[in-house]
């Protein structure tokens, strides 16, 4: 199931995520709320049994639901968040499979959530052969050239209190996934012009978010697929180092699943 990793920089987070959906929803607005709640639950409760080449079935299911939500909603009612490319990433070798810049979507928090951050790492399976990775770099999961320029923030990324009561006013980020190995690789295949730079993408993305205010955060919550953490263990990449490498060097203490790093 999707693993919720809690990073609390000053105090721990215990508030549960809730989705308030009635079984008797009938109006278009209520149906939109239902779609948003289902998307939120899929992100939090999805089960991914095998990491294979190509796209994740769970990610595709979420994508389909988001498309339906957008099709049935008034565009003015949806929060559309633009894609931000990390301009300094290329100089650090932090690029997508095809060599393009990585990116993310950020919607600023306000009020009591101004110094709280929720970061969702996009899923999408691995490419595990040269052929599948060559194909992948022609898609949104391997190239920012093919990513949507704007995304609808729904479910746990929504800014509506009735849809997302726990995090609606937090700084909410969706980090796009384009390296083919769940933010873990650091190599390249020059003959096929493939760049497996997931670790570097993670590094530059966190550095950019820190510069945009996350360094002053009270609380930071990461949403990951559970298999991502298993992968770290399988390749000898300690899961604590995934977070500690960023936060320790700027002098912040952190907790992962309520355990100090």
N, C-alpha and C positions, 0 to 999 in steps of 0.2 A: 504494500500500500504506500501511498505517497508519504514521505517522511517529512515532518515539520521540524526544522532545526531552529532552535530559539537562541538568539544571541542577545543577551541583556548587558548593556555596557554600564549601567548604574543600578538598575533594579530588574528583577526577573519578571517575565510575562506569564500570566496564568489565564487571562481571559480567553474563553473558548470561542471558536468560530461558530456562528449560528446562521441557519438559513430558514427564514420564516415563510413557509409556503402553505397555503390552505388547499385542501382537497377540492374546494368549490370555486376555484378561480374561473371566471367567465369572461371578463372584459379584456380587450386587447392589452391594456396596461398591466393587468394582472397576469396575463399570459407571458408578457415580456419578463415580469418578475420571476415567473416559473422557469423560463429558459435561463435567466441569470443564475438562479439558485442551483439548477442542475449543473451548469458549467462550473460553478464554485465547488459543488460536491465532487464532480469528476476530478477536478484538480487536486482536491484534498484526499480523496478516497480511492483513486485509481489503482488497479492491480496490474503490474507489468511482470510477467513470468519469465520471458525470454527476451534478451536484447539481440536483435537480428539486424541485418542490413536493411536499408530502406527505411520507410517511415513507421512510426509507432502507431498502432491501431487506436490507442487511447488519445494520442495527440490529434489524430484525424477525427475522432468522435467529437472532441472538443471543438475542433475547427468547424465541423459541420453544424454543431449547435450554435456557435457564434454567428455563422453565416445566416442561419435561420432567424436568429434574433435580429440581426441587422436588416434582413429582408422584411420582417414583420413590424419593425419599429420605425417611428418617425426619426429621421437622421438627426434632427435637432435635439432629440431626447437622449441620444447616446453620447457618451464622453469619448471623443476621438482624440487619441494621443499620437503625436508625430514621432517618427523614427529619428533618433539622434545617432549619427555616426561618430565614433571615437577618432578624432582627427589625428591625434599623435600616435595611434596604435601601430601604423606601418613601420615607423622608425624603430620600434621595439620588436618587430617581427610578430606582432599580435594580429594575425589576419585570418580570415575565413579560409575554407578549403581552396577556393579559387584565387586567393590573394587579395580580395577586397576587404574593406574596413568592417570591423564588427560594429554592432549597434545595440541600442536599448531604447525603451520607451519610458519616460518619467513623467508622472503627474505629481505636482507639489502638494504637500500636506498643509494643514492650517489649524488654527486653534490649538487644542490640546494634543493634536497629532503632528504639530510642526516639527518636532524633534524625534519623531518615530518613523522607522523605515520598514517597509515590507518589500522584499526582493524575490521575485519569482523567476527561477531559471527555466527557460523553455525546454521542454522535452522533445523527443523525436527519434529515439533509437540510434544505432551506430551504423556506419558503413564499414564492413569488415573485409572487403576485398578491393583491389585496385579498381576493378571494373565498377563496383557499386559506388565507390568514392568519386570516380570520374563522372558518373551520372549525377550523383548528389550535388556536385558543385554547379550544376545547371538549375538547381532548385533553391527555394528560400532557406533550406537547411544547410546550404553549402556556399551561399553567396548573398551578400547584402544587395547586389544588383537586382535580385529577385524577391527581396523582402517587400512587404506592404509598407507604403510610406506613412500610413496612419493605421492604428488599430483601435478597435472599440474596447474600452476598459469596462468589463462586466464582472459579475460575481464578486470574488474577493478583491478585485481591482477596481470595483465601482466606487464612485464618489457619492453615492446615494445612501443615506443612513438606513432607509427601509430595506435596501438590498444587502448592504454590507455594514451592519451596525458596529462591528468591532474595529474595522480598519478604514472606514470611508474617508476619514480626514488625515490619514497617515500619508507620508511620501511613499508612493507606490511605483515600483519599477518592474518592468518585464525585460530581462536580459535575453536577447535573441541568441539562438543556438545555431552555429554555422561551422563548427569544427569537425563534426562527424564522430567525436569520441567523448562526449559529455564533459567538456572542459578539462580533459586530462592529458592530452597529447602535447608533445614538444619535439616534433621532427618534421621532415619534409621528404617528398619524393620528387626530385628535380626532373626526372625523365617524364613524369606525368604531370608536372606542375601542380602538385598537391601539397597543401600546407596543413599539417596537423598541429595546430598551435593553441589548443584549448586552454592550457595552463596560462599562457601569456595573455589570452583574451580575458580570462578571469582576473588576472593581475591588473591589467590596465583599466578594466571596467570598475573594479573596486577603487582604484586610485582616483578615477574620475568622479565617482560618486562621493568619495570622501572629500574631494575638493569642492563639491556642490552642496556640502552641508552635512553629510553623514558623519563626519568627524565629530560633530557636536551632538550626535544622537544619544538619546536616553535608552532607546530600545531598537533593536534590529531583528527582524524575523525573516528567515530564508525558507522558501518552499522548494523542495527537491524531490525527485523521484527516488524511492528507496533503493532501486538497483544502482543508482549513481554512487551511493555510499558503499555498496558491496563491491563495485568496480574499484574504488580506491583501495579497499583491503586486498583485492585480488592482485593488483599491480604494485602493492607495497607502498601506496601513497596514503599516509596516515590521515584519517579524516579530520583530526584536530588541526593538522597543519593547513588544511584547506582554508580555515578561518584564521588560525593563529598567525599565519604568515603576513596577513594584512594588519590585523589589529594590534599585535604585540609590538610591531616596530614603531607605532605612533603612541605607545604608552597606555593603551586602553586594556582593561581587563575584560574578559568575555566568558560567557557560559554557553555550552552546547548541550541542549537537552537538560538544562539545569545543573550540569556538571562543569566545574571550572576548567578552563583550558590551560 
